[in-house]
Amino acid sequence: MVERSDPKDRLFRLFALLRLIPREPGRISTPELYDKLKAQGFDMTRRTLQRDLNVKLSAEFPLLSHEEGNTNYWSFSKHAPHWDFPSPDLPVALAFLLAESHLEKLLPQGLLQLLEPYFEQARAQLEIQQHMPPARWAKRVRALPNGKTLLPAKVDSAIWTTVSTALLKGHSLRVTYLSRSKQQPSEMTLHPAGLVARHSQSYLLARVEGYNDVRQFALHRIQQATALEAPAEIPDDFDIDHYLQGSLNNPAPAEMVELVADVSPQIAWLLRETPLSTEQSLEPLEGTDWHRLRAMVPDDKETLWWVFGLGENVRVWEPNVWVKIIKEKIAKLEKLYV
């Protein structure tokens, strides 16, 4: 047990206690707070903890207390300012603002609201230092995604909190989920295995009770979520990186194929600067300004769609199955624009 002398012991304990209390809708019980503080080496009684919460901290901070049975649960008001010691320096504050500019195009509004206290603190820190050059950068620097980005799907902040907490604690979930294929809500028990953010949507990777495989569930289609006490049971050999080696549309390692295609000068320039793969070559085609592209790529829908999106800037020769798919899509497009 770590011992600290008064009054430093009380000060350190109160700082540690404040850091353990989540912002609503999250909450933590008094017994949980006691166990976590004891685990950090603070020597105190349960009565001392109650006095810290009910008298010292509640008088100075916007703490919320909710009683269920004989147990008190604590949280900060969602409107409470964010405190951190020490305050971020200017480069860190600027990084937060650039991150906000990038994430607001990717994350649902409910998730961004959870990060708002950190962004607000960064803005306040830069406002204080307006006379310093890094502060002025915030008005001159922006982060833009590559290509067209759809508006983020809406995810309820309470559902995000429930799902992410269950994942971190290793608990199972009872959810009401709207499946795009079934087009009507259904209830199921999920065993969370991971979270994936992809473009403007976020997905929970989980095993459905009664099945062995891990599947994807769009967070914005979860209409209700309740954390269960039962532990989440996922396959022992589950590895999120291995699961996503192909793509979210092909949740397994995809086979590698050689892409052979002729590409326009603009695409050749792009691929020299940002290669399609580590195994890539570009050779000039005689009598033209186009180039012959050869690259080892995953045989998945995401890569095929990227190639198809190049339109008249690419002519694919291999793999043959891709050539066939592209021809079929072109034929369907022609019928639409007759």
GIZIRA-V371525 format. One record per residue. N is the residue number from 0. PHI is phi as a letter, one per 40 degrees, with the letter a starting at -180 (* if undefined). D_FIRST is the distance of its C-alpha to the first C-alpha in Angstrom with 2 decimals. Layout:
[[N,PHI,D_FIRST] [N,PHI,D_FIRST]]
//
This chain:
[[0,*,0.00] [1,c,3.80] [2,b,6.34] [3,b,9.85] [4,c,13.05] [5,c,15.74] [6,c,17.79] [7,c,16.07] [8,d,13.00] [9,c,15.63] [10,c,17.55] [11,c,14.95] [12,c,13.93] [13,c,17.68] [14,c,18.41] [15,c,15.88] [16,c,17.37] [17,c,20.86] [18,c,20.35] [19,c,19.39] [20,c,22.59] [21,c,25.59] [22,c,29.17] [23,c,31.63] [24,c,32.80] [25,c,29.23] [26,a,26.88] [27,a,23.45] [28,c,22.73] [29,d,20.49] [30,d,18.63] [31,c,18.14] [32,c,16.82] [33,c,14.29] [34,c,13.09] [35,c,13.10] [36,c,11.20] [37,c,8.35] [38,c,8.66] [39,c,8.62] [40,h,5.25] [41,c,7.48] [42,c,7.40] [43,a,11.08] [44,b,13.83] [45,c,16.35] [46,c,18.93] [47,c,17.23] [48,c,17.18] [49,c,20.82] [50,c,21.76] [51,d,20.37] [52,c,22.44] [53,c,25.53] [54,b,26.02] [55,c,24.45] [56,c,24.60] [57,c,27.62] [58,c,29.67] [59,b,29.24] [60,b,28.86] [61,c,31.10] [62,c,28.70] [63,b,30.34] [64,b,29.29] [65,b,30.90] [66,b,30.65] [67,b,31.41] [68,g,31.59] [69,b,28.64] [70,b,26.39] [71,c,26.27] [72,b,26.27] [73,b,25.76] [74,a,27.38] [75,c,28.92] [76,d,32.69] [77,c,34.34] [78,c,36.21] [79,c,33.21] [80,c,33.12] [81,c,30.50] [82,b,27.96] [83,a,26.32] [84,b,24.96] [85,c,26.70] [86,c,30.07] [87,c,31.69] [88,c,34.06] [89,c,37.73] [90,c,37.85] [91,c,34.95] [92,c,36.65] [93,c,39.92] [94,c,38.37] [95,c,37.17] [96,c,40.72] [97,c,42.27] [98,c,39.90] [99,c,40.97] [100,c,44.61] [101,c,44.13] [102,c,42.03] [103,c,44.26] [104,c,46.92] [105,b,44.71] [106,c,42.15] [107,c,43.07] [108,d,43.04] [109,c,40.32] [110,c,37.91] [111,c,38.96] [112,c,38.21] [113,c,34.53] [114,c,34.58] [115,d,36.76] [116,d,34.07] [117,c,33.23] [118,c,36.94] [119,c,37.60] [120,c,35.00] [121,c,36.65] [122,c,40.06] [123,c,39.01] [124,c,37.65] [125,c,40.96] [126,c,42.97] [127,c,41.49] [128,b,42.50] [129,d,45.98] [130,c,47.55] [131,c,45.54] [132,d,47.04] [133,d,44.10] [134,c,44.22] [135,c,47.91] [136,c,47.19] [137,d,45.95] [138,c,49.60] [139,b,50.98] [140,b,48.77] [141,b,48.71] [142,b,47.43] [143,b,50.06] [144,c,49.82] [145,c,52.31] [146,g,55.09] [147,c,55.53] [148,b,52.36] [149,c,52.64] [150,c,50.88] [151,c,47.46] [152,c,47.53] [153,c,46.02] [154,b,42.66] [155,c,41.33] [156,c,37.96] [157,c,36.68] [158,c,37.72] [159,d,36.06] [160,c,32.75] [161,c,33.08] [162,c,34.14] [163,c,31.62] [164,c,28.68] [165,c,30.00] [166,c,30.32] [167,c,26.79] [168,c,25.34] [169,g,27.87] [170,b,29.77] [171,c,33.54] [172,b,35.89] [173,b,39.02] [174,b,41.38] [175,b,44.92] [176,b,46.34] [177,c,49.69] [178,c,51.00] [179,c,53.53] [180,c,55.58] [181,c,55.68] [182,f,55.91] [183,a,54.45] [184,c,50.92] [185,a,49.40] [186,c,46.20] [187,a,43.96] [188,b,40.48] [189,b,38.88] [190,b,36.09] [191,c,34.85] [192,b,34.70] [193,i,34.90] [194,b,36.27] [195,b,39.13] [196,b,40.71] [197,b,44.34] [198,f,46.69] [199,c,46.94] [200,b,45.31] [201,b,41.89] [202,b,41.53] [203,c,39.08] [204,c,39.26] [205,a,38.87] [206,c,40.23] [207,c,42.39] [208,d,41.85] [209,g,44.58] [210,b,45.00] [211,b,43.41] [212,c,43.95] [213,c,41.93] [214,b,43.97] [215,b,43.87] [216,b,43.78] [217,c,44.65] [218,c,42.12] [219,c,44.94] [220,c,46.63] [221,c,43.71] [222,c,44.97] [223,a,42.20] [224,a,38.74] [225,b,36.38] [226,c,33.02] [227,b,32.80] [228,c,29.92] [229,c,31.48] [230,c,30.01] [231,c,32.28] [232,b,34.18] [233,b,35.61] [234,d,37.34] [235,c,35.12] [236,c,37.26] [237,c,37.15] [238,b,36.65] [239,c,37.34] [240,c,38.87] [241,c,41.14] [242,c,42.08] [243,b,43.17] [244,c,44.92] [245,c,48.23] [246,a,47.67] [247,c,46.65] [248,c,50.24] [249,b,50.10] [250,c,46.58] [251,a,46.95] [252,d,47.80] [253,c,51.33] [254,c,54.02] [255,c,55.03] [256,b,58.66] [257,c,60.82] [258,c,61.89] [259,b,65.30] [260,a,66.67] [261,c,68.82] [262,b,67.14] [263,c,68.56] [264,d,68.03] [265,c,65.45] [266,c,63.30] [267,c,63.75] [268,c,62.48] [269,d,59.45] [270,c,58.58] [271,c,58.92] [272,c,56.29] [273,b,54.04] [274,d,54.87] [275,c,54.93] [276,a,53.26] [277,c,52.46] [278,b,55.68] [279,a,58.31] [280,b,61.69] [281,b,64.26] [282,b,67.86] [283,c,70.72] [284,c,73.45] [285,c,76.92] [286,g,79.14] [287,a,76.42] [288,c,73.38] [289,c,71.21] [290,b,68.80] [291,c,68.08] [292,c,64.41] [293,b,62.80] [294,a,59.11] [295,c,56.90] [296,b,55.27] [297,c,53.61] [298,c,56.15] [299,b,54.63] [300,c,55.87] [301,c,53.90] [302,c,55.57] [303,c,58.95] [304,c,58.72] [305,c,57.86] [306,c,60.95] [307,c,63.11] [308,c,62.03] [309,c,63.66] [310,f,67.00] [311,c,70.05] [312,c,67.96] [313,a,67.42] [314,b,69.60] [315,c,67.65] [316,b,69.26] [317,a,66.49] [318,c,64.83] [319,c,67.81] [320,c,65.86] [321,c,64.62] [322,d,68.22] [323,c,69.33] [324,c,66.67] [325,c,67.49] [326,c,71.22] [327,c,70.67] [328,c,68.68] [329,c,71.36] [330,c,74.05] [331,c,72.26] [332,c,71.87] [333,c,75.58] [334,c,76.48] [335,c,74.39] [336,b,76.17] [337,c,79.73]]
//
